[in-house]
Amino acid sequence: MRARGSVVILKNLAYRESKIELTEQAKQSMMEESLATLVRLPILHIGEQVTDLKVGEEVYVDPMRLMSAIREVIDEEAIIIVRSSDVQFVY
């Protein structure tokens, strides 16, 4: 996987595989509740235009930005895709 532009790909620590079959609405609701508690998200990949962040750093992204971010599971890894400008600070 390779990020492009000013994209930052974060590890989604809130993702949990469920043994119980949930509706899409229930899954979305659970994910939104979990995302609000995340404060230290590790960077997995950065786009070529991102110069002030490094892979492996832990960052804080405003929970409202996380709610609207793209969330996917790629190669069995749960990720969150945000813009570099969404990152509020680095730990």
Buried (B, 14 or more C-beta within 10 A) or exposed (E): EEBEEBBBBBBBBBBEEEEEEEEEEEEEEBBBEBBEEBEEBEBBBBBEEBEEBEEEBBBBBEEEBBEEBEBEEEEEEBBBBBBBEBBEEEE
